[in-house]
């Protein structure tokens, strides 16, 4: 059985490609299981993740052949929702590189990433109610955290599909590029992230996603950890030295 996700490991980042172009990268059980494996790797060895799709498409949704046969207990297992939540909780930032359609589960996978870069042909939508189900892998709550509530309701309740320009204006896409610039743009964003101190990035992400009632205590604890690191002293010393000579 061929891999549903092709993974390339680099020194400070991982490039993962949804690799089922013959079915428009539909997310099946194997994809979900391999996503868990990828997350386990990035939990033990934190790196920036670039996530994209093969064949000029991100992911056209969940695999309907499998979804049609799933029953109540399958839904309660949270096959995709648990994998996407694990993706969102990864220590280092994640970047979705979206070309073509990101629909249904594919859109929800992109919503779970920290950043989204799209080509001019990118399209986002959640057509689940038209198939008699809901966007249960995070769409009903992640989307309203990214875009305004009226736009989220249009997508989730009225079947609206956003094109790249609309997604950019709504804040769903961080950047829109031409197709041949998509992967280079992803690496450019990864370069910006990896120029920061990794532990500071990790703790910033963790604090960002902490519940409101955890603040300011969680901020103070994270800062206390960082105040004791060599990187803090080295970077601040270098900054002061540059300031003296400027």
C-alpha positions as CSV (number, residue, x, y, z in Angstrom):
1,X,0.0,0.0,0.0
2,X,1.5,3.4,-1.0
3,X,1.7,6.2,1.5
4,X,-1.3,8.5,1.7
5,X,1.1,11.3,2.9
6,X,4.6,11.7,1.3
7,X,6.9,13.2,3.9
8,X,10.3,15.0,3.4
9,X,12.4,15.7,6.4
10,X,14.7,18.7,6.5
11,X,16.9,20.1,9.3
12,X,14.4,22.6,10.6
13,X,11.1,21.7,8.8
14,X,9.1,18.9,7.3
15,X,7.2,19.0,4.0
16,X,4.2,16.7,3.9
17,X,2.2,16.1,0.8
18,X,-1.3,14.6,0.7
19,X,-0.6,12.0,-2.0
20,X,-3.9,10.6,-3.4
21,X,-4.3,12.7,-6.5
22,X,-6.3,10.0,-8.2
23,X,-9.2,10.8,-5.8
24,X,-8.3,14.5,-5.4
25,X,-6.5,13.8,-2.1
26,X,-9.7,12.7,-0.4
27,X,-9.0,12.1,3.3
28,X,-9.6,8.5,4.1
29,X,-8.8,6.4,7.2
30,X,-5.2,5.7,6.1
31,X,-4.6,9.5,5.6
32,X,-5.9,10.1,9.2
33,X,-3.7,7.4,10.6
34,X,-0.6,8.7,8.7
35,X,-1.4,12.2,10.0
36,X,-1.2,10.8,13.5
37,X,2.1,9.2,12.7
38,X,3.4,12.5,11.3
39,X,2.2,14.4,14.4
40,X,3.9,11.9,16.7
41,X,7.2,12.5,14.8
42,X,6.8,16.3,15.1
43,X,5.9,16.1,18.8
44,X,9.1,14.2,19.6
45,X,11.2,16.3,17.2
46,X,9.5,19.7,16.9
47,X,9.9,21.3,13.4
48,X,7.9,23.7,11.2
49,X,5.4,21.7,9.1
50,X,4.5,22.6,5.5
51,X,1.4,20.7,4.4
52,X,0.3,20.6,0.8
53,X,-1.5,18.4,-1.7
54,X,-0.3,16.5,-4.9
55,X,-1.8,17.0,-8.3
56,X,-2.8,20.7,-8.2
57,X,-5.3,20.2,-5.4
58,X,-5.1,20.4,-1.6
59,X,-8.0,18.0,-0.6
60,X,-11.5,17.9,-2.0
61,X,-12.9,16.5,1.2
62,X,-13.2,13.3,3.2
63,X,-13.4,10.0,1.3
64,X,-17.2,9.8,0.6
65,X,-17.0,6.0,-0.1
66,X,-15.8,5.5,3.4
67,X,-18.0,8.2,4.9
68,X,-21.2,6.7,3.5
69,X,-20.5,3.5,5.3
70,X,-19.6,5.0,8.7
71,X,-22.2,4.8,11.5
72,X,-22.8,6.4,14.9
73,X,-19.8,4.7,16.6
74,X,-17.5,5.8,13.8
75,X,-18.6,9.4,14.4
76,X,-18.0,9.1,18.1
77,X,-14.4,7.9,17.4
78,X,-13.6,11.3,15.9
79,X,-11.5,9.8,13.2
80,X,-10.6,13.1,11.5
81,X,-11.4,15.5,14.4
82,X,-8.9,13.9,16.7
83,X,-6.2,14.0,14.0
84,X,-6.8,17.6,13.1
85,X,-6.8,18.7,16.8
86,X,-3.5,16.9,17.3
87,X,-2.2,18.8,14.2
88,X,-3.3,22.1,15.7
89,X,-1.6,21.3,19.0
90,X,1.8,20.6,17.4
91,X,4.7,22.5,19.2
92,X,5.9,24.4,16.2
93,X,3.8,26.4,13.6
94,X,2.1,24.7,10.7
95,X,1.6,26.1,7.2
96,X,-1.1,24.9,4.8
97,X,-0.1,25.4,1.1
98,X,-3.4,25.3,-0.7
99,X,-3.7,24.9,-4.5
100,X,-7.1,24.2,-5.9
101,X,-9.9,22.9,-3.8
102,X,-9.9,22.6,0.0
103,X,-13.4,21.4,0.7
104,X,-15.1,19.7,3.5
105,X,-12.5,17.7,5.5
106,X,-9.8,19.3,3.3
107,X,-10.9,22.8,4.4
108,X,-11.0,21.7,8.0
109,X,-7.5,20.3,7.7
110,X,-6.4,23.8,6.4
111,X,-8.3,25.5,9.2
112,X,-6.3,23.5,11.8
113,X,-3.0,24.9,10.5
114,X,-1.5,28.1,11.9
115,X,-1.0,29.8,8.5
116,X,-2.6,29.3,5.1
117,X,-1.0,30.3,1.8
118,X,-3.0,29.8,-1.4
119,X,-2.7,30.0,-5.1
120,X,-5.0,32.1,-7.2
121,X,-7.0,28.9,-7.9
122,X,-7.6,28.1,-4.2
123,X,-11.2,27.4,-3.2
124,X,-12.5,26.9,0.3
125,X,-15.9,25.5,1.3
126,X,-17.8,23.2,3.6
127,X,-20.6,21.4,1.7
128,X,-21.3,18.8,4.4
129,X,-24.9,19.8,5.1
130,X,-25.7,19.1,1.4
131,X,-24.6,15.5,2.1
132,X,-26.7,15.2,5.3
133,X,-23.8,15.7,7.8
134,X,-22.0,18.6,9.5
135,X,-18.4,19.9,9.3
136,X,-17.5,17.9,12.5
137,X,-13.7,17.9,12.2
138,X,-13.4,21.5,13.5
139,X,-15.2,23.5,10.9
140,X,-18.1,24.6,13.0
141,X,-15.8,26.3,15.5
142,X,-12.4,26.8,14.0
143,X,-13.7,28.7,11.0
144,X,-15.5,31.3,13.2
145,X,-12.2,31.9,15.0
146,X,-10.5,32.7,11.7
147,X,-13.1,34.7,9.8
148,X,-16.1,36.9,10.8
149,X,-19.2,35.0,12.0
150,X,-21.4,36.1,9.1
151,X,-18.9,34.7,6.6
152,X,-18.5,31.5,8.6
153,X,-22.2,31.0,8.6
154,X,-22.4,31.6,4.8
155,X,-19.8,28.9,4.3
156,X,-21.2,26.4,6.9
157,X,-24.9,27.0,6.5
158,X,-25.5,28.3,2.9
159,X,-22.8,26.4,1.0
160,X,-20.7,29.5,0.0
161,X,-17.3,28.7,-1.6
162,X,-14.6,31.3,-1.2
163,X,-12.2,32.0,-4.0
164,X,-8.6,33.0,-3.2
165,X,-9.3,36.7,-3.2
166,X,-12.3,36.4,-1.0
167,X,-10.4,34.1,1.4
168,X,-7.6,36.6,1.6
169,X,-9.9,39.5,2.4
170,X,-11.7,37.3,5.0
171,X,-8.4,36.5,6.7
172,X,-8.6,32.8,5.8
173,X,-5.5,33.1,3.6
174,X,-2.3,34.9,4.8
175,X,-1.0,35.2,1.3
176,X,-2.0,34.5,-2.3
177,X,0.6,33.5,-4.9
178,X,0.9,32.0,-8.3
179,X,1.0,28.2,-8.5
180,X,4.7,27.9,-9.2
181,X,5.4,30.2,-6.2
182,X,3.4,28.2,-3.7
183,X,6.1,25.9,-2.2
184,X,8.8,28.7,-2.3
185,X,6.4,30.9,-0.5
186,X,5.9,28.2,2.1
187,X,9.6,27.9,2.6
188,X,9.9,31.7,2.8
189,X,7.4,31.7,5.7
190,X,9.2,28.8,7.3
191,X,12.5,30.8,7.0
192,X,10.8,33.7,8.9
193,X,9.7,31.4,11.7
194,X,12.9,29.5,12.0
195,X,14.9,32.7,12.4
196,X,13.2,33.1,15.7
197,X,14.3,31.3,18.8
198,X,12.6,27.9,18.6
199,X,11.7,27.6,22.3
200,X,10.2,31.2,22.2
201,X,8.1,30.3,19.2
202,X,6.9,27.0,20.9
203,X,5.9,28.8,24.1
204,X,4.3,31.7,22.3
205,X,2.1,29.2,20.4
206,X,1.3,27.3,23.5
207,X,0.4,30.5,25.4
208,X,-1.6,31.8,22.5
209,X,-3.9,28.7,22.5
210,X,-4.2,28.7,26.3
211,X,-7.7,29.4,27.7
212,X,-8.5,32.9,28.8
213,X,-8.6,32.0,32.5
214,X,-5.0,30.7,32.3
215,X,-3.7,34.2,31.7
216,X,-1.6,36.0,32.9
217,X,-0.2,33.1,35.0
218,X,0.7,31.0,31.9
219,X,2.4,34.0,30.3
220,X,4.5,34.6,33.4
221,X,5.6,31.0,33.6
222,X,6.5,30.8,30.0
223,X,8.5,34.1,30.3
224,X,10.2,32.7,33.5
225,X,11.4,29.7,31.5
226,X,12.7,31.9,28.7
227,X,14.4,34.4,31.0
228,X,16.8,31.6,32.1
229,X,17.8,30.4,28.6
230,X,21.2,31.1,27.0
231,X,19.5,32.2,23.8
232,X,17.8,35.1,25.6
233,X,21.1,36.4,26.9
234,X,22.9,35.9,23.6
235,X,20.2,37.5,21.5
236,X,19.7,40.5,23.8
237,X,23.5,41.0,24.1
238,X,23.9,40.9,20.3
239,X,21.0,43.4,20.0
240,X,22.6,45.8,22.4
241,X,26.0,45.5,20.7
242,X,24.4,46.3,17.3
243,X,22.7,49.3,18.8
244,X,26.0,50.6,20.1
245,X,27.6,50.5,16.7
246,X,24.7,51.8,14.7
